Structure formats: C-alpha cells, structure tokens
Amino acid sequence: KENGLEVLFLHALIDTHFIQFLESKDTKIKYVAVDSELSDNLVDNDQASEVVDKDNKTASDKLEAIFKKEINNEKLKIEVKALKSESVSGMILEAEYIKRMKNMSHFMQGNDMPAFDDSTLIVNSNNPIVKDIVTLSDTAGKKDLVHKLCHHVHDLAKMSKQQLTGEQLQTFITRSNELMSTLSKNSLG
C-alpha cells in the first residue's frame, strides 16, 4: 500500500483491452504504468528555482527556453524539475492514455502511429550538466556545444525507454553523464 492505495507491480505485458475491462468492473481501481507520471517522491521541492533575473525569468524558465530552442520539436513538451537525484539529466514521460493508444494501435495494425507521439521531456535542474548548459549558453562561441548537450540529454532520456536491462541502462547513463560533465567543464575552463 502506498498513500492508502494498493500498488501492484507487474513484470509482464498485459493486453490494454483487458486492463480497461478490469477498470470498468471497479471504478475505484486505476492501472497506470510506473513511468507515466513523475512521482512526488522524485522531485526535490526545496530546490525549486525561484530566483528571478533581470528579465524576470527563473533559471527553470531559462532552461526550458534553451531546450525548446535547441531541440526545436513542437510536439515535445519540456518541463524543468529539480529531481532528488543529480545523476539523471532528463527523462521522458508519456501519458497513460497515450501508452494505451499505442498498444492498441500496435496490436491492431502492427505498427506505432506517429499521431500518438506525445511526450514530455523532464529536464533535471539539479544535474551538473544541465547547470553547465545554462552557463555555456551565456558564453560566446559555445552555441554548438549547447546544441549538442541539449540533444544528448534528450537522447539519453529517449534511450531510457528502450529494452535494456536496468543495470546496462544505468551504466550507460552514468558513463554518458560523466563524459558530458567532463566535456562541459573543459569547455568552461
């Protein structure tokens, strides 16, 4: 039980129609994927950016603008959150209903439909690399590096949705974050 709710973890693929059938039998029960929402347990509300600069923007506003400009994907929503773990630079969230639509589409047509590509990139403002991106964006001659780092953060977040074992994925993410941190530190100095 978590917050008065019973939590059931399943390690197998369950047919979307079957899940909807179960939910229709008891409206008090709602099945969701673990990665469909950002848990309050992952967000560090004490680290939320509230300092405002001369343009009346917080660091989070600035980061969001940088990522939107560099990634340049109107379908992608971007949110900046201060996560408790500094090791994660970004993560992709996908709404539960979108996941279900993709699953039904996959079973019915054998492929994913691009109309269901609706996701949110959560950028971790506590991550050292993300902090460096803000500094680099204000540094002359670093536009290309900022562009590459923003895309690398986004790619890392997308890769976390693929079929790697947890240990393999964590090793890759840790190594990539260390490499990006070294690269960004060398570029500043």
C-alpha positions as CSV (number, residue, x, y, z in Angstrom):
1,K,0.0,0.0,0.0
2,E,1.2,3.5,-0.9
3,N,-0.7,6.6,0.3
4,G,-3.7,4.5,1.0
5,L,-3.6,2.9,-2.5
6,E,-2.7,-0.6,-3.2
7,V,0.2,-0.8,-5.7
8,L,0.7,-3.8,-7.8
9,F,3.8,-4.2,-9.9
10,L,3.6,-6.4,-13.0
11,H,6.5,-7.6,-15.0
12,A,4.6,-8.9,-18.0
13,L,2.8,-7.3,-20.9
14,I,-0.9,-7.1,-20.2
15,D,-3.4,-6.6,-23.0
16,T,-4.8,-3.0,-23.0
17,H,-8.3,-4.2,-23.6
18,F,-8.0,-6.5,-20.5
19,I,-6.8,-3.6,-18.4
20,Q,-9.8,-1.5,-19.5
21,F,-12.1,-4.4,-18.8
22,L,-10.7,-4.7,-15.2
23,E,-11.1,-0.9,-14.7
24,S,-14.7,-1.0,-15.9
25,K,-15.6,-3.7,-13.3
26,D,-14.4,-1.5,-10.4
27,T,-14.2,2.3,-11.0
28,K,-12.1,2.7,-7.8
29,I,-9.2,0.9,-9.5
30,K,-6.9,2.6,-12.0
31,Y,-4.0,0.8,-13.6
32,V,-1.1,3.0,-14.7
33,A,2.5,2.4,-15.9
34,V,5.2,3.3,-13.4
35,D,6.7,5.8,-15.8
36,S,3.5,7.6,-16.9
37,E,3.8,10.3,-14.2
38,L,6.6,11.9,-12.3
39,S,6.2,10.8,-8.7
40,D,6.3,13.5,-6.0
41,N,8.9,11.3,-4.3
42,L,11.4,12.0,-7.1
43,V,11.0,15.8,-7.1
44,D,13.0,18.0,-4.7
45,N,10.6,20.8,-4.0
46,D,13.2,22.6,-1.7
47,Q,15.5,23.1,-4.8
48,A,12.8,24.7,-7.0
49,S,14.1,27.7,-8.9
50,E,12.6,30.9,-7.5
51,V,15.4,33.3,-8.1
52,V,14.4,35.8,-10.8
53,D,16.9,37.5,-13.1
54,K,16.8,41.0,-14.7
55,D,14.4,39.7,-17.4
56,N,12.0,38.4,-14.7
57,K,12.8,34.8,-15.5
58,T,13.8,32.0,-13.2
59,A,16.6,29.6,-14.0
60,S,14.0,27.0,-14.8
61,D,12.3,29.4,-17.3
62,K,15.7,30.0,-18.9
63,L,16.5,26.2,-19.1
64,E,13.1,25.5,-20.7
65,A,13.6,28.2,-23.3
66,I,17.1,26.9,-24.1
67,F,15.9,23.3,-24.6
68,K,12.9,24.3,-26.6
69,K,15.1,26.4,-28.9
70,E,17.8,23.7,-29.3
71,I,15.6,20.7,-29.7
72,N,13.1,22.5,-31.9
73,N,10.3,19.9,-31.7
74,E,6.8,21.5,-31.3
75,K,5.2,18.1,-30.3
76,L,7.7,17.7,-27.4
77,K,6.6,19.3,-24.1
78,I,9.5,20.4,-22.0
79,E,9.4,20.8,-18.2
80,V,12.2,21.7,-15.8
81,K,12.0,20.0,-12.4
82,A,14.6,19.7,-9.6
83,L,14.9,16.0,-9.1
84,K,16.3,14.5,-5.9
85,S,18.9,12.5,-7.9
86,E,21.6,14.6,-9.6
87,S,22.7,11.7,-11.7
88,V,19.7,11.9,-14.1
89,S,19.9,14.7,-16.6
90,G,16.5,14.2,-18.1
91,M,13.6,11.7,-18.5
92,I,10.8,11.2,-20.9
93,L,7.2,10.8,-19.6
94,E,4.3,9.6,-21.6
95,A,0.7,9.9,-20.5
96,E,-1.0,6.6,-19.7
97,Y,-3.8,7.1,-22.3
98,I,-1.1,7.6,-25.0
99,K,0.6,4.4,-24.0
100,R,-2.7,2.5,-24.2
101,M,-3.5,4.0,-27.6
102,K,0.0,3.0,-28.9
103,N,-0.5,-0.5,-27.5
104,M,-3.9,-0.9,-29.1
105,S,-2.6,0.6,-32.4
106,H,0.4,-1.8,-32.3
107,F,-1.9,-4.9,-31.8
108,M,-4.4,-3.8,-34.4
109,Q,-2.1,-2.5,-37.2
110,G,1.2,-4.0,-36.3
111,N,3.0,-0.6,-36.0
112,D,3.0,2.5,-34.0
113,M,1.2,5.5,-35.3
114,P,3.1,8.8,-35.2
115,A,-0.1,10.7,-34.2
116,F,0.4,9.2,-30.7
117,D,3.9,10.7,-30.3
118,D,3.0,12.9,-27.3
119,S,5.6,13.0,-24.6
120,T,7.2,15.3,-22.1
121,L,10.9,15.8,-21.5
122,I,11.6,16.4,-17.9
123,V,14.9,18.3,-17.5
124,N,16.6,17.9,-14.1
125,S,17.7,21.3,-12.9
126,N,19.8,19.6,-10.2
127,N,22.0,17.8,-12.7
128,P,25.5,19.3,-13.0
129,I,25.5,19.0,-16.8
130,V,22.2,20.8,-17.1
131,K,23.5,23.6,-14.8
132,D,26.6,23.8,-17.2
133,I,24.2,24.2,-20.2
134,V,22.9,27.4,-18.6
135,T,26.4,28.8,-18.1
136,L,27.5,27.7,-21.6
137,S,24.5,29.3,-23.2
138,D,25.8,32.7,-21.9
139,T,29.4,32.0,-23.1
140,A,30.5,33.3,-26.5
141,G,31.4,30.6,-29.0
142,K,29.6,27.7,-27.2
143,K,26.4,27.6,-29.2
144,D,27.2,24.4,-31.0
145,L,28.2,22.7,-27.7
146,V,24.9,23.8,-26.0
147,H,23.0,22.4,-29.0
148,K,24.8,19.1,-28.8
149,L,24.4,18.8,-25.0
150,C,20.7,19.6,-25.2
151,H,20.2,16.9,-27.8
152,H,22.4,14.4,-25.9
153,V,20.2,15.0,-22.7
154,H,17.1,14.4,-24.8
155,D,18.6,11.3,-26.5
156,L,19.6,9.8,-23.1
157,A,16.1,10.3,-21.9
158,K,14.7,8.6,-25.0
159,M,17.1,5.7,-24.7
160,S,15.8,5.0,-21.2
161,K,12.5,3.8,-22.9
162,Q,14.3,1.1,-24.8
163,Q,14.7,-2.6,-23.9
164,L,18.0,-2.5,-21.9
165,T,18.3,-4.2,-18.6
166,G,18.2,-1.9,-15.6
167,E,21.9,-2.4,-14.9
168,Q,23.0,-1.9,-18.5
169,L,20.9,1.3,-18.8
170,Q,22.2,2.7,-15.6
171,T,25.8,2.1,-16.5
172,F,25.3,3.8,-19.9
173,I,23.5,6.8,-18.3
174,T,26.1,7.2,-15.6
175,R,29.0,6.9,-18.1
176,S,27.4,9.3,-20.5
177,N,26.7,11.9,-17.8
178,E,30.3,11.7,-16.6
179,L,31.5,12.2,-20.2
180,M,29.2,15.2,-20.8
181,S,30.2,16.7,-17.4
182,T,33.9,16.4,-18.3
183,L,33.3,17.9,-21.7
184,S,31.3,20.8,-20.4
185,K,33.8,21.5,-17.5
186,N,36.7,21.5,-20.1
187,S,34.8,23.9,-22.3
188,L,34.2,26.4,-19.5
189,G,37.8,26.5,-18.4
